[in-house]
Structures are given as structure tokens and as C-alpha cells.
Amino acid sequence: MRDYPRRRLLAATGTALTGAVAGCTGSDGNGDGNGEENGNSDRDAAASDPDSGADGTLLGTISLENLDDETHTIDAIVEFGDGPEHWSTHELTGDSGVELERNWPSDPGDFRVMFRLDGGEPTQVTPAELGDSSCVNVFALVDRNGELKILSDTDGGPCGDGDAAVDDATE
């Protein structure tokens, strides 16, 4: 487990809040607010677009961070194809985090990552929802209000020359 200085935690919170506001102002009213749409989804569009990267994205690191003062439990599930490649449950005390052991395929592919906060409804993300890059690191962040935010980063870890950092992530 890595300890993050207060400045980095504040930067991550700012990134999450900026992404949350951008998501609110960028909605066309067809979604339910959790990244799912009624009708055609970004995933369907990515499947029909050969340049979308949906069949060629490398899943880098997955980090879980809890910025809330309360303890929260996060389930993390990584699926390639029809079944889970990774499934773990992490209890994170206030202001703590963990990087998951990378035991999923190290080749580019089509994947889904699901997170469930405190036994609630799962939140799912796919390469198309994470920006369709050739490699992506994923951050599940419990903000100071106890809400789950999913962020991504295309640098660091397996996706770049250095360690992936929460304050470099975008929603």
C-alpha cells in the first residue's frame, strides 16, 4: 500500500470533481448517469469501428483509492471474453489505497472492469468508455462524499515509462 501526500490526494479529488462536473454538463439525456445509455452505447459504436481500439487495448494497472474518512469495501472484477480473470475484494480504511496484483492477460484485448462499492450496484467500464487508447490504467476512487468515481490514465505502469499516479488520471 502506498501513502499519498496530502497534495496528491487533493489533486485527485479535484480531478474527480472536474470529471463529475464535465459528465453532468456533457450528458445528452439518454443515459442513467452511470455511464450506461438507453439505446446504442459507445461499446456498440466501438465494435463497429475498426480504429476504435476496442479489440486491441492493453489493461495496465488498476488502483483503488479511498479519500473518504469512512472505511469502504470495493469489489474489483476484470473480465476478458466470457469469464472473470480477476476478482478481489478490498476493505480500504479512510485515506488509503491499493494497487491490484496484475493477474489478467498482458496482451491487448477486449475487456470489462467492474467495481462495486459497499455491496451496491456494480459500475462497469470498457476500453471505449476509457478513451480507446492502446493502453489504459484504471483508478477506482471513493471521493470525500463516499461516492465511487472511475478515472483512467494512459501513462505510467505498463502504459508508459513510470508509475501510474492518481493525480495524472482523467475521468
C-alpha positions as CSV (number, residue, x, y, z in Angstrom):
1,M,0.0,0.0,0.0
2,R,1.4,3.4,-0.9
3,D,0.9,6.5,1.2
4,Y,0.0,9.6,-0.8
5,P,0.9,13.1,0.3
6,R,-2.0,15.4,1.0
7,R,-1.2,17.5,-2.2
8,R,-1.7,14.4,-4.4
9,L,-4.9,13.4,-2.6
10,L,-6.3,16.9,-3.1
11,A,-5.2,16.8,-6.8
12,A,-7.1,13.5,-7.3
13,T,-10.2,14.9,-5.6
14,G,-10.0,17.9,-7.9
15,T,-9.7,15.6,-11.0
16,A,-12.7,13.6,-9.8
17,L,-14.8,16.7,-9.2
18,T,-13.8,18.2,-12.6
19,G,-14.8,14.9,-14.3
20,A,-18.0,14.8,-12.4
21,V,-19.0,18.3,-13.5
22,A,-17.9,17.6,-17.1
23,G,-20.1,14.5,-17.1
24,C,-23.1,16.5,-15.8
25,T,-22.7,19.2,-18.5
26,G,-21.9,16.8,-21.3
27,S,-24.9,14.5,-21.0
28,D,-27.4,14.3,-23.8
29,G,-30.1,12.9,-21.5
30,N,-30.0,9.4,-22.9
31,G,-28.1,7.9,-20.1
32,D,-28.8,7.0,-16.5
33,G,-25.8,8.8,-15.0
34,N,-23.8,5.7,-14.5
35,G,-22.2,5.5,-18.0
36,E,-24.9,3.4,-19.4
37,E,-27.1,4.5,-22.2
38,N,-30.6,3.6,-23.3
39,G,-30.1,2.5,-26.9
40,N,-26.8,2.4,-28.8
41,S,-23.8,2.6,-26.5
42,D,-20.3,3.7,-27.1
43,R,-19.4,0.0,-26.9
44,D,-21.6,-0.8,-29.9
45,A,-20.0,2.0,-31.8
46,A,-16.5,0.8,-30.9
47,A,-17.3,-2.7,-32.0
48,S,-18.3,-1.4,-35.5
49,D,-15.3,0.9,-35.8
50,P,-12.0,-0.9,-36.6
51,D,-9.9,2.1,-35.4
52,S,-11.6,2.3,-32.0
53,G,-9.1,0.1,-30.3
54,A,-11.8,-2.0,-28.6
55,D,-10.1,-5.2,-29.7
56,G,-6.6,-4.0,-29.0
57,T,-6.4,-2.2,-25.7
58,L,-3.9,-3.3,-23.0
59,L,-5.2,-3.2,-19.5
60,G,-2.4,-1.7,-17.4
61,T,-2.7,-1.3,-13.6
62,I,-5.8,-1.0,-11.5
63,S,-5.6,1.1,-8.4
64,L,-8.2,1.6,-5.7
65,E,-8.2,4.7,-3.5
66,N,-10.4,5.8,-0.6
67,L,-10.3,9.5,0.1
68,D,-13.3,9.3,2.4
69,D,-12.8,9.3,6.2
70,E,-15.0,6.2,6.5
71,T,-13.9,2.6,5.7
72,H,-15.3,1.2,2.4
73,T,-15.3,-2.1,0.6
74,I,-14.6,-2.3,-3.1
75,D,-15.0,-5.4,-5.2
76,A,-13.0,-5.4,-8.4
77,I,-13.7,-7.7,-11.3
78,V,-11.8,-7.9,-14.6
79,E,-13.3,-9.9,-17.5
80,F,-11.8,-10.8,-20.8
81,G,-14.1,-12.8,-23.0
82,D,-16.8,-14.7,-21.2
83,G,-15.4,-15.0,-17.7
84,P,-13.5,-13.2,-14.9
85,E,-9.7,-13.1,-15.0
86,H,-9.5,-11.3,-11.6
87,W,-12.0,-10.9,-8.8
88,S,-10.9,-9.4,-5.4
89,T,-12.5,-7.6,-2.5
90,H,-10.6,-4.8,-0.7
91,E,-11.6,-3.1,2.6
92,L,-10.0,0.3,2.5
93,T,-9.8,2.5,5.6
94,G,-10.0,6.2,5.3
95,D,-7.3,7.9,3.1
96,S,-5.8,4.6,1.9
97,G,-5.3,2.8,-1.3
98,V,-4.0,-0.4,-3.0
99,E,-2.8,-1.4,-6.5
100,L,-4.2,-4.7,-7.6
101,E,-1.9,-7.6,-8.4
102,R,-1.9,-7.7,-12.2
103,N,-3.0,-11.3,-12.9
104,W,-5.1,-10.6,-16.1
105,P,-3.8,-11.1,-19.7
106,S,-0.9,-8.9,-20.6
107,D,-1.9,-8.9,-24.3
108,P,-4.3,-6.2,-25.8
109,G,-7.9,-7.4,-25.9
110,D,-11.5,-6.6,-25.3
111,F,-12.2,-6.4,-21.5
112,R,-14.6,-5.1,-18.9
113,V,-13.7,-3.9,-15.5
114,M,-16.4,-3.8,-12.8
115,F,-16.3,-2.1,-9.4
116,R,-18.9,-2.5,-6.6
117,L,-18.8,-0.1,-3.7
118,D,-20.0,-1.5,-0.3
119,G,-22.1,-4.2,-1.9
120,G,-24.1,-1.8,-4.1
121,E,-24.8,-1.8,-7.8
122,P,-21.7,-2.6,-9.9
123,T,-20.2,0.1,-12.2
124,Q,-18.7,-1.2,-15.4
125,V,-16.2,0.3,-17.8
126,T,-14.8,-0.8,-21.1
127,P,-12.0,0.4,-23.4
128,A,-14.5,2.5,-25.4
129,E,-15.6,4.3,-22.2
130,L,-12.0,4.9,-21.1
131,G,-10.9,6.7,-24.3
132,D,-10.0,4.0,-26.7
133,S,-6.2,4.2,-26.3
134,S,-3.8,1.3,-26.9
135,C,-3.1,1.0,-23.1
136,V,-5.1,2.2,-20.1
137,N,-4.6,2.3,-16.3
138,V,-7.8,2.4,-14.3
139,F,-8.4,4.1,-10.9
140,A,-11.5,3.5,-8.8
141,L,-11.7,6.4,-6.4
142,V,-14.0,6.8,-3.4
143,D,-14.3,10.6,-3.1
144,R,-14.7,12.5,0.2
145,N,-18.5,12.2,-0.1
146,G,-18.3,8.3,-0.2
147,E,-19.1,8.1,-4.0
148,L,-17.3,5.9,-6.5
149,K,-15.6,7.6,-9.4
150,I,-13.8,5.8,-12.2
151,L,-10.7,7.5,-13.6
152,S,-8.2,6.5,-16.3
153,D,-4.7,7.2,-17.3
154,T,-2.7,6.3,-20.4
155,D,0.8,6.9,-18.9
156,G,2.7,5.1,-16.2
157,G,2.9,1.4,-15.2
158,P,2.7,-0.9,-18.2
159,C,1.3,2.0,-20.3
160,G,4.4,4.2,-20.0
161,D,7.8,4.9,-18.6
162,G,6.9,5.4,-14.9
163,D,4.4,4.6,-12.2
164,A,0.8,5.5,-12.8
165,A,-0.4,8.2,-10.4
166,V,-3.9,9.1,-9.3
167,D,-3.2,12.8,-9.9
168,D,-2.4,12.1,-13.6
169,A,-5.7,10.4,-14.2
170,T,-8.7,11.7,-16.1
171,E,-12.4,10.7,-15.8
